[in-house]
Amino acid sequence: MPTPSLAALPIRRLTHRDLMACADLSEDRGWPREEHKWGLLLSAGKGYGIDDPAGGLVTACVVTAYGSPDRPTLGAIGMVLVAERHARQGVGRRLMRHIVAAMGPVPLTLHATPNGRPLYEELGFKTTARAEMVRGRFTPDGPPSDVVTRAATAEDLSAILRLDEEVFGADRTHVITRLPAFADQLRVAEDGGRIIGYAAAWPNMDTQVVGPLIARDAEIAKALLASLAARTDRPLRTDIDVRHEELLAWVKARGLESVAFNAVMTHGIAELPGDWSRRFAPLTVAAG
């Protein structure tokens, strides 16, 4: 039987059963396998991919929709990957066009690497912000913060969800309620018994990724990040909106180093919803 062309191979929905194939695809492109993160994305979002007749996946990505299930108000696209042996043959463009069409009028967002940005611009995405990935071992410096932080409890969940929707600009209950099981740590900051920030740290290969990081101001964000760092022996990694210059300077002074910059892009809206001034880092760049 002749091998079908890439253009003839069908795009299908991926499920949790495809987790290992997705991790294999990550590894094929020199990315970490990130099985833990793939598991969250495939359960909370919708995966799309093309099967390779020779085995594995030609391409894959995940879309995480926010808002009501029947009428989402925002879709985050992430983990867009094409196998090395099929790269530069238009398959990534075909998959992205399929997703944009499938999402219809729903506004979209994604974090683009410099290599991916031209394709997304061709599809109508616009750069609206930038994020800087930082990584390293956090070394405390200076007097301890006066900000009160503590481990989150089940009783905090409703307040966390209210704060998250207010700051993120869309309901992401189906993702945030997975954090207690997904993350190693989930902590809140309080002022007079009111939650004014929260943050999680979750395992990713040999690091702890800090995200989401939502806080009333930079001092609260610092206290939350420091409290997470104090409770792990792994290096930290996070992606901070470059407009948060104070927090970026603070983490770099304490051992984290710049790794990369991504463009935050949108399709169908001029700016992301919510309040960027309190949104310091995403849960993951793959899901916003």
N, C-alpha and C positions, 0 to 999 in steps of 0.2 A: 504494500500500500504506500503511495506517495505521502510524504509528510505535508500536512496542510499548512498554508501560509499563515503568518501571524494574524493577518487581517481577517482570516476566516475562523479563527479560534474564538469560541464564545466567552463573553464575560459573565461570570456567575457570582452569586453571593457566597462569601466565605463564612464559616462557622467556627466555633471553638475547636472542632475536630481538625481544622486546618492550622492549628497553632504551631506545630512543629515544622510544617512546610513554610510558614511565614518566617519562623526563626531561621530556618535554613536559607531563605532568601536574603534575610538581613546579613547573615554570615557571608553569603556569596558576594555581597557588595562591600565587604570589609567593615560592616557595622557590627556592634555587639549583638548577640542573639536576642537578648531582652525578652525572654519567654514570659517573665512575670508581667511586663508591660503589655505584651501582645495579648495575654490572657484577659487583662482588664478591657483593652480596646475591643476585642472580639466579642466580649459579653455585654459591654455597655454601648457599643456602636455597631455599625454595619460594615462588614468587610466586603471588598470586591476584588476579584482576581481572575486570572486566566491560567488554566492548567497547561502545562507543557506536555505534549504527547510523549516526550522522552522521560518524564517524571518530574515531580516538583511543580513549581509555579513559574510562569513567565513573568508575571507582574502581580502586585498586590497593593492595596491601600485600605484605609479605614476612614469612615465618616461618622463622627459623633454628633448627633442632632440634639439641640437644646430647645426648651419650651415644651408645650404640650405635645404628647406623642402623635396626635393627629394633625397638629398644625405647628410644626417647629418654627422657631423664629431665628435660629442660627445653626449652621452646620460647620463643624471643624474637620478639616481634611488633614490626615497625617499618615506617616509611614508609607509614602509613595515610593515604591521600589520596582526596579526592572532588573531581571537577572543579567549578569554581565554578558553572557553569550547572546542576549537579545537586545542589548543596549543600542541606542542610536538608530533604531529602525521604526520609530514612530509609535511604538506600543504604549509608552507612557502617555503620549498625547491622546491616543485613542481612549485609554482608560479615564483620563481626566475629563475629556469631552463627554464620555458616558455619564460620569458622576454629576457634572454640571447640569446635564439634561435631566438626569433622574431627580435631582433636587429641585428643579423647576425654579420658582420665584424665591426660594429660601436663600437669604444672604449666606455667603460662605466666607470662611477665614482659613488661613494656613500660615505656617512658618516656613519660609523658603530659604534654602541654602543659596549661595551665589550661583552655583551650577544650575539649580532648578528654576531660578527666578525668571529667566527669559521665556521659558515655556509658559509659566503662569501669566506673565504679562501678555503673551500672545493670546491667551484664553480670556483676557479681560480683567485679570486681577490687578489691583493697585496697591502699592506699598503705602501703609498708613503709620507704621511705627517700626522700631528695631528692638531686638532683644540680644543681650550679650550673655553667652554661656560662660560661667566661671566654675572652676573646679580646684579642689585642693584640701589640705588638712587645715581645719579652722583652729587658730590659736587665740584663746581669749586674751584681751588686752584692755587695760583700764579698769575703773571701778565697776562693780556689778550694777546692773540696771535696777531702777526702782519699780519697773513695770512688773506687775504680778502675772506670771504665767503658770499654767498647770496642765496636767493631762486632761484631755476631754473625756467626758462621761456620756452615757446614753442620754442623760437628761439634757445635755447641751445641744443635741442634734437639731432640734427645731430652731434654736437661735442661730446656730451655724448656717442652716439652710436659708433663713431670712437674710442674714448678712451677706451670704454668698450671692443670692439672687440680686440683691440691691447693688452690689459692687460689680458682679460679672455682667449683669444686664439681661440675664435669661435664666430660666429655671433649669438647673442641672441636678435635680434631686437624684435621678437614677445613677449618677456618677458619684456624687458626694456621699451618698449612703453606702457606697462600696468602700469608702476610705478606711473605716475601722478594721476591715479584714485585709485590705490591700496594703496599708501602710504599717510600718513598724512603730511609728509614733504619730499621734494626732494631739496637738496642743492648742490651747486657747489663751488669749490675753484678756484680762478683766479690768474694769474700772467701775468701782462701786457696785459690783455684782453684775455688771452688764458686759457682755462679750464684745470686745472692740477689735478683735483680730483672731485669726486662727491660721495654723500651718500644719502641714504633714511632711513626714520624711519617709520615703519608701525605698526598698532595696532595688538596685539596678546594677547587676554584675558586681563589681567590687566597690561601688559607691553607694551613698545614700542621696537620693534626689530630694531636694526641698521643693515642695509644691503640692497644692497651691500655697501661696503666701499672700494673705489678704490682711491688711492692717489699717488702722485709722491714720497713721503717719509713719515716718521713717523710724522713729524711736521704738514704736511698737514692733515694727518689722524686724529691727535689730534684735530686740529682746526675744522674739519668737525664734529667730534663726539661731541665736546663741543657745537658747534652751534646748533646741533639737541637737545642736552640735555637741553639747555637754553629755548627751546620752547615747552617743555612738562612737565606736572607734574607727569607723570608716571615713575616707575622704568624702566631702560634700560636693554635690554638683547642683547647680540651679541656673535658670535662665531669667535674667532680670531686665525689665524694660529699661532701655538706656536713659529714659527721662528721669529715672530714679538715681541721679548722680551721687547723692549722699550715701545711699545704701551700697552702691557699687564701690565707691572709694573706701567705705568702711570694711567690706568683706575682703577687698584686695589688701588692705593694711593688716589683715588677720590671716593671711596665708592662701587665699583663693586667687587663682590666676585666670586671666582671660584665655578662653579656648577658641571661641568662634563667635561670629555675629550672624543672626538670621534676620531676614526681612519679614515683618508681620504684614500679611497681605489680606485684602478683602475683595469680595466680588458681590456686587448688588447693593452695597452700602458704602458710604464715604468714610465712616469711622466705626470702630467696634462699639457696641452698646456698653452701658455701665459707666463706672467711674475709674478711669485708669490710675488716678492719683492714689487709690487705695489698693490697686491690683499690682502687686510687686512681682509675682512670678506665677506662671501657669502651673496647673497640675502636671502637665507634660506638654511640650510643644506640639505633640501629635493630637492633643485633644483640647487645647486652649485652656 
